[in-house]
Amino acid sequence: MTLAFIRDLRLTCCAALADHSARMVVTGSVLRPQWQQFCCQILQSPHKASCCPTSRYPGLHTSSSYRQLTTVGCCHQYTISGYALARSLGPGTRMCSDLFEAGGQQFRLEVYPAGVSADAARHVSVFLTTQASVNPNHIIYEIAVLDQSGRNRHLVHASKPQQGPCMMPLSGVVAGYPCFVRHALLDKHARRYLLNDCLVVR
């Protein structure tokens, strides 16, 4: 929107300067004299790219801008061996992965096998955290408890376009799921998700 506004302003200024008028019109309103110098500075930009019709306004310098957005990422797998013992330690017991890097920022997975609090004691809680200052809406993530049987029936939570954080924003928390998966589901399909007493989060 800003680029479109600047371009429209430049073209209007071109027309006004060619007409040598002290009163220039922009979108139907009178342009104040103090803006004339600003418009002239835009027209005298040293960039060489073309976006202004030079054939209509010969001798004017033109400019343009370009920005390309892309994504960078990584995949980190965190295995907790001795899941039953970790769960027996009760709510609030935190198991942290090593730090891993994505896009120049460091992150880690925090898993609470018996829930982050008493209210979530029947669930495994999972958080994606960072010590950096990042906007959670700028991060695309997928967190999964892996199916170790080879059937790829992973238990997945992922970010969605135009969706804010999955819980009330906390300092350092990119994504937080206090009730990521119920213990009953893991116990029912232990050969799938708790093979050899291991919980694998990716």
C-alpha positions in Angstrom: 0.0 0.0 0.0 2.9 2.4 0.8 4.6 1.7 -2.6 1.3 2.3 -4.4 0.8 5.6 -2.6 4.3 6.8 -3.4 4.0 5.9 -7.0 0.6 7.7 -7.3 2.2 10.7 -5.5 5.2 10.8 -7.9 3.0 10.7 -11.0 0.8 13.5 -9.6 3.9 15.6 -8.8 5.2 15.0 -12.3 2.0 16.4 -13.8 2.1 19.3 -11.4 5.7 20.2 -12.1 5.2 20.0 -15.8 2.4 22.5 -15.4 4.5 24.8 -13.2 1.6 25.2 -10.8 2.0 26.2 -7.1 -1.1 24.3 -6.2 -0.9 20.6 -6.9 -3.8 18.2 -6.6 -3.5 14.7 -5.1 -6.7 12.5 -5.1 -8.9 15.5 -5.4 -7.5 17.7 -2.6 -5.1 20.6 -2.7 -1.4 19.7 -2.0 0.1 22.2 0.4 3.1 24.2 -0.8 5.4 22.6 1.9 4.9 19.2 0.2 6.2 20.4 -3.1 9.8 20.2 -2.0 9.1 16.6 -0.7 7.7 15.7 -4.1 10.6 17.1 -5.9 13.0 15.1 -3.7 11.1 11.9 -4.7 11.5 12.8 -8.4 15.2 13.4 -8.0 15.9 10.0 -6.6 19.3 8.6 -8.0 18.0 5.1 -8.7 18.0 3.9 -12.2 15.1 1.4 -12.3 12.1 2.5 -14.4 8.6 2.8 -13.0 7.6 6.4 -14.1 6.6 7.1 -17.7 9.8 9.0 -18.8 8.5 9.4 -22.3 5.8 11.7 -20.9 8.1 13.4 -18.4 11.6 13.5 -20.1 14.6 14.1 -18.0 13.2 12.8 -14.7 15.0 10.2 -12.6 13.0 7.1 -11.7 13.2 4.4 -9.1 11.7 1.1 -8.0 12.0 -1.4 -5.2 12.0 -5.2 -4.9 11.8 -7.5 -2.0 11.7 -11.3 -1.9 10.5 -13.3 1.1 11.5 -16.9 1.7 11.5 -19.4 4.6 14.2 -21.3 6.4 13.7 -24.2 8.7 15.0 -27.3 10.4 13.7 -30.6 11.9 14.6 -31.6 15.5 13.7 -35.0 17.0 13.7 -35.4 20.8 13.5 -38.8 22.4 12.7 -39.4 26.1 13.8 -42.8 27.2 12.2 -44.0 30.5 8.9 -42.3 29.9 7.1 -44.2 32.6 9.6 -43.0 35.2 9.4 -39.4 34.0 5.6 -39.5 34.2 5.6 -40.9 37.7 7.5 -37.8 38.9 4.2 -36.0 38.7 2.8 -32.8 37.1 5.3 -30.0 36.5 8.2 -32.3 35.7 9.9 -30.7 32.7 12.1 -32.6 30.2 14.0 -30.2 27.8 15.6 -31.0 24.5 19.0 -29.6 23.5 18.9 -26.3 21.7 18.5 -26.3 18.0 18.8 -23.5 15.4 16.4 -22.3 12.8 16.7 -19.0 10.9 19.6 -17.9 13.1 17.4 -18.3 16.3 17.7 -21.0 18.9 14.7 -23.1 20.0 14.0 -26.1 22.2 11.2 -28.5 23.0 9.9 -28.7 26.5 7.9 -31.8 27.4 5.9 -32.4 30.6 5.2 -36.2 30.6 2.7 -35.8 33.5 1.3 -32.5 32.4 2.5 -28.9 33.0 0.2 -28.5 36.0 -2.4 -30.5 38.0 -5.1 -29.3 35.6 -3.3 -31.1 32.8 -2.3 -34.1 34.8 -4.0 -36.5 32.4 -2.1 -35.2 29.4 1.4 -34.8 28.0 2.2 -31.1 27.7 4.5 -29.9 24.9 6.0 -26.4 24.4 8.2 -24.9 21.8 10.3 -22.1 23.4 13.0 -19.6 22.5 15.1 -17.1 24.4 15.1 -14.8 21.3 12.6 -12.0 20.6 10.5 -13.4 17.8 6.9 -12.9 16.7 5.1 -16.2 17.0 3.0 -15.3 14.0 6.2 -15.3 11.8 6.9 -19.0 12.7 5.4 -21.9 10.9 5.8 -25.1 13.0 4.6 -28.7 13.3 5.0 -30.6 16.5 4.3 -34.3 16.6 4.5 -37.3 18.9 5.8 -39.9 16.5 4.3 -43.3 15.6 7.3 -45.6 16.1 5.5 -48.6 14.5 6.3 -47.3 11.0 2.6 -46.6 10.1 3.1 -42.8 10.2 0.1 -42.2 12.4 1.7 -39.3 14.1 -0.1 -37.1 16.6 0.4 -33.7 15.1 -0.3 -30.1 16.1 0.7 -27.4 13.6 0.4 -23.7 13.0 -2.2 -22.4 10.5 -2.1 -19.3 8.3 -3.6 -16.2 9.9 -3.8 -18.0 13.2 -2.3 -16.5 16.4 -0.5 -18.4 19.1 -2.2 -21.5 20.3 -2.4 -20.2 23.9 -2.1 -17.0 25.8 1.3 -15.5 24.8 4.1 -16.0 27.4 7.6 -14.7 27.3 9.8 -17.1 25.4 6.9 -19.4 24.3 6.4 -19.8 20.6 3.8 -22.5 20.9 2.3 -24.3 23.9 0.0 -27.2 24.2 -0.8 -28.0 27.9 -3.1 -30.9 26.7 -1.1 -32.1 23.7 -2.2 -35.8 24.0 -4.1 -37.8 26.6 -2.2 -40.4 28.6 -5.1 -42.9 27.9 -4.4 -42.7 24.2 -0.7 -43.3 24.6 -1.3 -46.2 26.9 -3.9 -47.7 24.6 -1.5 -47.6 21.7 1.8 -48.1 23.6 3.3 -50.3 20.8 2.8 -47.3 18.5 3.8 -44.3 20.6 5.7 -45.7 23.6 7.8 -48.4 22.0 10.5 -49.6 24.5 9.3 -47.0 27.0 10.3 -44.2 24.7 8.4 -41.1 23.8 9.6 -39.4 20.6 8.6 -35.8 19.9 9.6 -34.0 16.6 
